[in-house]
Amino acid sequence: MRAGLRYGMTGVIALALAAGGWYAASASLPAKMADYFNGKADEALEKPGEPEIKVKVAIAETREVPIAFTYTGTIVAEADALLQARVTGVVMDRPFQPGSHVRKGQLLFRIDPRPFEVALQAAKAQQEQAKAQLEFAQAEVHRTKTLAGKGFATEQRLQQLQANHAAAAARLHEAEAMISRQNLNLDFAAVNAPFEGRASLSQINVGDLVTENQTALVSVVQLDPIDVQMALSSDDSEALRRAMTQGRATVTILDDKGEPVREAEVYQLDNRFDPRTDRRLVRASIANSDERFLPGQFVRAQIRTGTERKLLVPTIALSAQLAQQIVHVVDADGRVQQRSVTTDGVFGDSTAIVAGLSGGERIVVDHLQEMRQGLRVAVQEAGGPVSSEAISILPGRTKEAQN
């Protein structure tokens, strides 16, 4: 009985002590909640003298950036020829590999020349016959003219012989024309490359019968240099024209990631705008010794017409909020201020700001999801918005070429 009573008293004492601790804690809770709802959330949650978050910032700076616009252009060859059979005959030889590089004047196809050689011999025989007939007609006219002068031949007879002479001369010209035609056919029987370039694949093989002006044999395109053709709007065309007169126009071919691949030089501007699209065709020449670019290929070409000064911030510092672009500025007191800004183009890793921000202000570039108005932060490090090399590329406005 005494042992049970002792253990019972111990439990009562422990329960009393626990109740007292809970009462002491609950007594201080209303005071802390009051501080929170009275606008002292930061003081209530932060430790005295220690900022909540350490952030990295970049300085908004005004820099020279390119005035540029990007178009989707089409690669076209300055020289592109589809070679057709110019005589009818059987292909006897194809001394080149389809799809290979060919030289100017290189023999590509040889069509059986023997029918044209026979026709040439026949034309030469007709020429000799016509010459003999012409000589006889000339002698007849000369003899009859003398007799007519003495009254031994009529004027009608003389006129008939003169007509015979003219007909013989015409037959001689016809025979000479046939000779020239057969010489041309012999030349056409040998199909040569009109310029240096790369030949296409061909379905014509030795033994195939080809038809004059109907059968396509092979195409040859010049690949170095090669052109990119773009259809510029009227505003961009005028900007390019002004830049060309001042020697400031440059064209850069970009890859799929927007990185520069090769420089090009504008050398042709069309003499009119297409009234259906209000576009003007422009061509730029590209060095293409490695044959990276081929006709029909679509590429992105950036046209730069000068430079201008713009306020830049890192693109990663921008946040979207209620259809607005937001940046977080750290003020002199280390507090975060949210700013709504107006952007104007992307320059490398930076974005241009035209309203809502001033140069020299510190912009938060990390922990953006944790930023809120009035939050105290500690600046961990500072840096500029982007390097000068990165500014050199502006993917910016992309426009489709309409060729």
C-alpha positions as a printed NumPy array, in Angstrom:
array([[   0.   ,    0.   ,    0.   ],
       [   2.751,    2.467,    0.882],
       [   4.708,    1.617,   -2.307],
       [   1.636,    2.165,   -4.468],
       [   0.922,    5.486,   -2.797],
       [   4.54 ,    6.579,   -3.341],
       [   4.397,    5.869,   -7.053],
       [   1.06 ,    7.644,   -7.357],
       [   2.379,   10.844,   -5.789],
       [   5.391,   10.828,   -8.153],
       [   3.073,   10.752,  -11.229],
       [   1.027,   13.651,   -9.89 ],
       [   4.158,   15.76 ,   -9.34 ],
       [   5.461,   15.021,  -12.938],
       [   2.1  ,   15.958,  -14.446],
       [   2.081,   19.237,  -12.564],
       [   5.571,   20.136,  -13.764],
       [   4.606,   19.423,  -17.423],
       [   1.5  ,   21.559,  -17.15 ],
       [   3.545,   24.434,  -15.796],
       [   5.993,   24.302,  -18.746],
       [   3.148,   24.353,  -21.271],
       [   1.615,   27.344,  -19.545],
       [   4.902,   29.249,  -19.638],
       [   5.366,   28.595,  -23.383],
       [   1.781,   29.501,  -24.235],
       [   2.097,   32.71 ,  -22.292],
       [   4.857,   33.994,  -24.667],
       [   3.15 ,   32.823,  -27.978],
       [   0.562,   35.649,  -28.231],
       [   3.332,   38.232,  -27.967],
       [   5.261,   36.723,  -30.923],
       [   2.111,   36.434,  -33.059],
       [   1.255,   40.028,  -32.296],
       [   4.682,   41.126,  -33.489],
       [   4.188,   39.169,  -36.759],
       [   0.755,   40.662,  -37.537],
       [   1.865,   44.183,  -36.571],
       [   4.25 ,   44.266,  -39.615],
       [   7.342,   43.076,  -37.769],
       [   7.596,   39.806,  -39.653],
       [  11.215,   40.316,  -40.649],
       [  12.254,   41.183,  -37.09 ],
       [  10.275,   38.256,  -35.759],
       [  11.73 ,   35.721,  -38.21 ],
       [  15.272,   37.038,  -38.753],
       [  18.089,   36.899,  -36.29 ],
       [  19.241,   40.352,  -35.23 ],
       [  21.925,   41.783,  -37.584],
       [  21.945,   38.793,  -39.988],
       [  20.35 ,   39.059,  -43.518],
       [  18.026,   36.288,  -44.603],
       [  19.527,   35.34 ,  -48.045],
       [  22.873,   35.827,  -49.768],
       [  22.354,   36.663,  -53.456],
       [  24.468,   37.39 ,  -56.525],
       [  23.854,   40.614,  -58.388],
       [  24.829,   42.174,  -61.718],
       [  25.123,   45.852,  -62.525],
       [  22.785,   47.321,  -65.153],
       [  25.117,   48.969,  -67.666],
       [  24.762,   50.942,  -70.891],
       [  26.85 ,   49.464,  -73.715],
       [  27.312,   49.578,  -77.464],
       [  25.246,   46.844,  -79.133],
       [  24.769,   46.   ,  -82.808],
       [  21.801,   47.223,  -84.806],
       [  20.9  ,   43.952,  -86.444],
       [  18.072,   41.852,  -87.786],
       [  18.006,   38.143,  -88.524],
       [  16.359,   36.566,  -91.552],
       [  15.836,   33.015,  -92.687],
       [  17.524,   32.855,  -96.082],
       [  17.927,   30.298,  -98.841],
       [  21.251,   29.093, -100.193],
       [  21.395,   29.553, -103.972],
       [  24.212,   28.939, -106.441],
       [  25.417,   31.827, -108.568],
       [  25.906,   29.325, -111.415],
       [  23.479,   26.407, -111.632],
       [  22.998,   24.559, -114.931],
       [  20.748,   21.64 , -115.866],
       [  22.388,   19.914, -118.827],
       [  20.045,   18.356, -121.378],
       [  20.758,   16.25 , -124.431],
       [  21.002,   18.54 , -127.478],
       [  21.05 ,   15.674, -129.953],
       [  19.215,   12.357, -130.127],
       [  21.39 ,    9.283, -129.785],
       [  22.804,    6.521, -127.621],
       [  25.155,    7.336, -124.73 ],
       [  28.519,    5.718, -125.429],
       [  30.521,    6.978, -122.448],
       [  30.048,    8.639, -119.036],
       [  33.621,    9.393, -117.898],
       [  32.74 ,   11.007, -114.549],
       [  31.329,    9.872, -111.236],
       [  27.837,   11.301, -110.522],
       [  27.896,   13.547, -107.463],
       [  31.618,   14.288, -107.841],
       [  33.477,   17.545, -108.301],
       [  33.99 ,   18.443, -111.977],
       [  36.263,   20.927, -113.757],
       [  35.25 ,   23.45 , -116.376],
       [  35.248,   21.754, -119.81 ],
       [  35.461,   18.226, -118.361],
       [  33.712,   15.596, -120.518],
       [  30.609,   14.281, -118.781],
       [  28.758,   12.333, -121.517],
       [  29.616,   11.225, -125.032],
       [  26.704,   10.46 , -127.37 ],
       [  27.353,    8.226, -130.402],
       [  28.762,   10.662, -133.035],
       [  28.717,    8.303, -136.036],
       [  25.278,    9.324, -137.388],
       [  26.392,   12.953, -137.364],
       [  29.688,   12.134, -139.077],
       [  27.782,   10.425, -141.899],
       [  25.4  ,   13.357, -142.171],
       [  28.401,   15.696, -142.305],
       [  29.882,   13.797, -145.254],
       [  26.54 ,   13.978, -147.065],
       [  26.355,   17.72 , -146.453],
       [  29.855,   18.18 , -147.84 ],
       [  28.882,   16.228, -150.979],
       [  25.86 ,   18.477, -151.42 ],
       [  28.177,   21.454, -151.066],
       [  30.412,   20.219, -153.882],
       [  27.398,   19.572, -156.093],
       [  26.033,   23.043, -155.383],
       [  29.393,   24.611, -156.201],
       [  29.441,   22.851, -159.595],
       [  25.91 ,   23.947, -160.368],
       [  26.738,   27.503, -159.379],
       [  29.825,   27.609, -161.619],
       [  27.806,   26.301, -164.587],
       [  25.02 ,   28.825, -163.942],
       [  27.568,   31.654, -163.765],
       [  29.055,   30.586, -167.124],
       [  25.604,   30.4  , -168.698],
       [  24.707,   33.89 , -167.52 ],
       [  28.025,   35.327, -168.769],
       [  27.668,   33.684, -172.209],
       [  24.006,   34.62 , -172.663],
       [  24.642,   38.204, -171.565],
       [  27.228,   38.545, -174.382],
       [  24.836,   37.044, -176.946],
       [  21.964,   39.243, -175.766],
       [  24.153,   42.27 , -176.273],
       [  24.622,   41.286, -179.916],
       [  20.928,   40.426, -180.408],
       [  21.413,   36.646, -180.586],
       [  19.574,   35.896, -177.272],
       [  16.346,   37.191, -175.827],
       [  16.035,   39.168, -172.638],
       [  13.715,   36.475, -171.272],
       [  16.399,   33.816, -171.748],
       [  18.926,   35.959, -169.894],
       [  16.55 ,   36.481, -166.968],
       [  15.883,   32.731, -166.75 ],
       [  19.614,   31.965, -166.565],
       [  20.117,   34.656, -163.92 ],
       [  17.365,   33.019, -161.834],
       [  19.075,   29.66 , -162.241],
       [  22.286,   31.244, -160.999],
       [  20.575,   32.641, -157.897],
       [  19.002,   29.226, -157.154],
       [  22.388,   27.53 , -157.442],
       [  23.906,   30.053, -155.043],
       [  21.075,   29.39 , -152.574],
       [  21.658,   25.632, -152.785],
       [  25.325,   26.215, -151.998],
       [  24.411,   28.261, -148.914],
       [  22.016,   25.518, -147.857],
       [  24.738,   22.874, -148.183],
       [  27.127,   25.045, -146.148],
       [  24.455,   25.459, -143.464],
       [  23.986,   21.693, -143.328],
       [  27.716,   21.3  , -142.821],
       [  27.621,   23.787, -139.939],
       [  24.62 ,   21.99 , -138.444],
       [  26.35 ,   18.61 , -138.527],
       [  29.482,   20.134, -136.999],
       [  27.293,   21.461, -134.185],
       [  25.734,   18.034, -133.694],
       [  29.212,   16.558, -133.383],
       [  30.016,   19.186, -130.748],
       [  26.714,   18.524, -128.946],
       [  27.466,   14.789, -128.891],
       [  30.174,   15.603, -126.327],
       [  28.57 ,   17.066, -123.166],
       [  31.104,   19.059, -121.115],
       [  30.898,   20.82 , -117.756],
       [  30.138,   24.522, -118.382],
       [  31.986,   25.626, -115.222],
       [  33.734,   24.208, -112.185],
       [  31.404,   22.799, -109.548],
       [  29.758,   19.668, -108.266],
       [  27.68 ,   17.367, -110.449],
       [  24.392,   15.937, -109.286],
       [  23.445,   12.288, -109.205],
       [  22.414,   11.031, -112.655],
       [  20.144,    8.242, -113.845],
       [  21.623,    8.218, -117.355],
       [  23.902,    5.258, -118.02 ],
       [  25.946,    4.018, -120.944],
       [  23.617,    2.529, -123.57 ],
       [  20.632,    4.75 , -122.76 ],
       [  18.878,    6.497, -125.639],
       [  18.556,   10.223, -125.019],
       [  16.274,   12.608, -126.884],
       [  17.201,   16.076, -128.111],
       [  16.012,   18.881, -125.782],
       [  14.02 ,   16.419, -123.646],
       [  16.346,   14.164, -121.671],
       [  17.955,   15.758, -118.573],
       [  21.452,   14.366, -118.179],
       [  22.915,   15.989, -115.053],
       [  23.042,   19.316, -113.226],
       [  26.185,   21.195, -112.22 ],
       [  26.284,   23.849, -109.503],
       [  29.049,   26.202, -108.449],
       [  29.579,   25.8  , -104.7  ],
       [  32.495,   28.13 , -103.981],
       [  31.565,   30.875, -103.533],
       [  27.859,   30.403, -102.935],
       [  25.07 ,   32.856, -102.131],
       [  22.447,   33.303,  -99.436],
       [  19.295,   35.018, -100.662],
       [  16.979,   36.921,  -98.304],
       [  13.764,   38.885,  -98.789],
       [  14.067,   42.09 ,  -96.741],
       [  11.245,   44.34 ,  -95.623],
       [  11.234,   47.908,  -96.894],
       [  12.541,   49.328,  -93.576],
       [  15.358,   46.813,  -93.267],
       [  16.224,   47.211,  -96.942],
       [  16.627,   50.954,  -96.487],
       [  18.757,   50.453,  -93.37 ],
       [  20.973,   48.051,  -95.302],
       [  21.284,   50.455,  -98.235],
       [  22.421,   53.278,  -95.957],
       [  24.877,   51.001,  -94.151],
       [  26.36 ,   49.821,  -97.469],
       [  26.988,   53.395,  -98.609],
       [  28.9  ,   53.983,  -95.354],
       [  30.732,   50.646,  -95.455],
       [  29.113,   49.404,  -92.231],
       [  26.998,   46.519,  -93.514],
       [  28.034,   43.029,  -92.405],
       [  26.302,   39.653,  -92.726],
       [  26.941,   36.647,  -90.485],
       [  25.607,   33.13 ,  -91.058],
       [  24.39 ,   31.548,  -87.808],
       [  24.011,   27.917,  -86.827],
       [  20.99 ,   26.327,  -85.122],
       [  22.164,   27.627,  -81.746],
       [  22.595,   31.182,  -82.98 ],
       [  26.376,   30.993,  -82.99 ],
       [  28.323,   32.642,  -85.851],
       [  29.512,   30.25 ,  -88.548],
       [  30.771,   32.334,  -91.464],
       [  30.841,   35.897,  -92.735],
       [  29.109,   36.907,  -95.976],
       [  29.224,   40.018,  -98.165],
       [  26.172,   41.642,  -99.733],
       [  26.804,   42.191, -103.433],
       [  23.39 ,   42.125, -105.126],
       [  20.168,   44.015, -104.428],
       [  17.146,   43.483, -106.624],
       [  15.906,   46.466, -108.629],
       [  12.343,   46.286, -107.317],
       [  10.085,   45.2  , -104.455],
       [   7.666,   42.341, -104.846],
       [   4.273,   44.135, -104.706],
       [   2.625,   41.05 , -103.193],
       [   4.92 ,   40.872, -100.158],
       [   6.598,   44.305, -100.076],
       [   9.953,   42.499,  -99.932],
       [  13.21 ,   43.125, -101.782],
       [  15.577,   40.282, -102.618],
       [  19.163,   40.615, -101.409],
       [  22.08 ,   38.277, -102.056],
       [  25.283,   37.865, -100.066],
       [  28.298,   35.83 , -101.144],
       [  29.751,   33.17 ,  -98.814],
       [  33.15 ,   31.473,  -99.042],
       [  32.314,   27.768,  -99.276],
       [  35.482,   25.82 , -100.057],
       [  34.424,   23.079,  -97.622],
       [  30.995,   22.879,  -99.347],
       [  29.178,   23.168,  -96.037],
       [  26.321,   25.07 ,  -97.695],
       [  24.356,   23.584, -100.607],
       [  21.646,   25.064, -102.863],
       [  18.149,   24.846, -101.398],
       [  19.385,   24.829,  -97.797],
       [  17.732,   27.186,  -95.285],
       [  20.034,   29.205,  -93.019],
       [  19.769,   32.059,  -90.532],
       [  21.602,   35.189,  -91.57 ],
       [  22.181,   38.168,  -89.303],
       [  22.499,   41.545,  -91.039],
       [  24.203,   44.279,  -89.   ],
       [  23.909,   47.901,  -90.058],
       [  25.646,   49.727,  -87.178],
       [  25.66 ,   50.076,  -83.389],
       [  23.692,   51.895,  -80.697],
       [  23.836,   52.275,  -76.907],
       [  21.353,   50.316,  -74.766],
       [  20.893,   49.539,  -71.074],
       [  21.555,   45.832,  -70.527],
       [  20.77 ,   43.366,  -67.759],
       [  21.357,   39.592,  -67.699],
       [  18.406,   37.772,  -69.242],
       [  18.395,   35.308,  -66.316],
       [  17.464,   38.188,  -63.985],
       [  14.057,   38.651,  -65.65 ],
       [  10.913,   37.105,  -64.198],
       [   7.383,   37.045,  -65.59 ],
       [   4.615,   38.289,  -63.337],
       [   1.069,   39.106,  -64.445],
       [   2.102,   39.512,  -68.118],
       [   4.92 ,   41.854,  -67.062],
       [   8.689,   41.512,  -66.977],
       [  10.051,   41.938,  -63.453],
       [  13.569,   42.481,  -62.107],
       [  14.622,   42.557,  -58.459],
       [  16.749,   45.57 ,  -57.537],
       [  18.823,   45.672,  -54.356],
       [  18.737,   49.179,  -52.875],
       [  21.353,   50.868,  -50.705],
       [  19.81 ,   49.416,  -47.543],
       [  20.065,   45.858,  -48.857],
       [  16.327,   45.585,  -49.43 ],
       [  14.778,   44.023,  -52.548],
       [  12.64 ,   46.285,  -54.734],
       [  10.546,   44.721,  -57.494],
       [  10.561,   46.707,  -60.75 ],
       [   8.345,   46.296,  -63.795],
       [  10.5  ,   46.88 ,  -66.903],
       [  10.037,   47.192,  -70.669],
       [  12.451,   45.139,  -72.769],
       [  13.754,   45.708,  -76.298],
       [  15.645,   42.804,  -77.815],
       [  18.059,   40.109,  -76.7  ],
       [  21.807,   40.645,  -77.06 ],
       [  23.756,   37.49 ,  -76.353],
       [  23.065,   36.604,  -72.697],
       [  21.624,   40.051,  -71.944],
       [  18.345,   41.86 ,  -72.566],
       [  17.943,   45.543,  -73.343],
       [  15.786,   47.622,  -70.989],
       [  14.078,   50.774,  -72.274],
       [  11.928,   51.671,  -69.249],
       [  11.747,   50.93 ,  -65.521],
       [  15.453,   50.783,  -64.708],
       [  18.498,   53.043,  -64.481],
       [  22.154,   52.401,  -65.127],
       [  24.298,   51.312,  -62.175],
       [  21.514,   49.605,  -60.238],
       [  22.172,   46.165,  -58.747],
       [  20.026,   43.362,  -60.179],
       [  19.515,   40.003,  -58.441],
       [  20.476,   37.066,  -60.704],
       [  19.812,   34.054,  -58.461],
       [  17.293,   32.86 ,  -55.819],
       [  14.599,   34.652,  -57.863],
       [  11.837,   32.357,  -56.582],
       [  12.58 ,   33.487,  -53.014],
       [  12.618,   37.216,  -53.74 ],
       [   9.821,   39.438,  -52.425],
       [   9.278,   43.119,  -51.917],
       [  11.256,   44.515,  -48.993],
       [  13.246,   41.361,  -48.31 ],
       [  16.655,   42.048,  -46.781],
       [  19.47 ,   40.309,  -48.646],
       [  23.251,   40.208,  -48.557],
       [  25.113,   40.848,  -51.809],
       [  27.529,   37.995,  -52.38 ],
       [  29.256,   39.284,  -55.531],
       [  28.664,   41.745,  -58.364],
       [  29.425,   41.702,  -62.075],
       [  28.543,   43.267,  -65.412],
       [  25.628,   42.069,  -67.512],
       [  27.551,   40.39 ,  -70.326],
       [  30.923,   40.353,  -72.013],
       [  31.624,   42.4  ,  -75.137],
       [  32.086,   39.201,  -77.152],
       [  28.632,   37.967,  -76.245],
       [  27.062,   41.262,  -77.326],
       [  28.342,   40.744,  -80.87 ],
       [  25.537,   38.276,  -81.621],
       [  21.884,   39.305,  -81.647],
       [  19.426,   36.546,  -82.564],
       [  16.726,   39.236,  -82.181],
       [  14.03 ,   39.529,  -84.818],
       [  13.853,   36.482,  -87.054],
       [  12.139,   36.869,  -90.415],
       [  11.323,   34.313,  -93.077],
       [  12.747,   34.859,  -96.523],
       [  10.185,   34.815,  -99.333],
       [  12.156,   33.856, -102.418]])
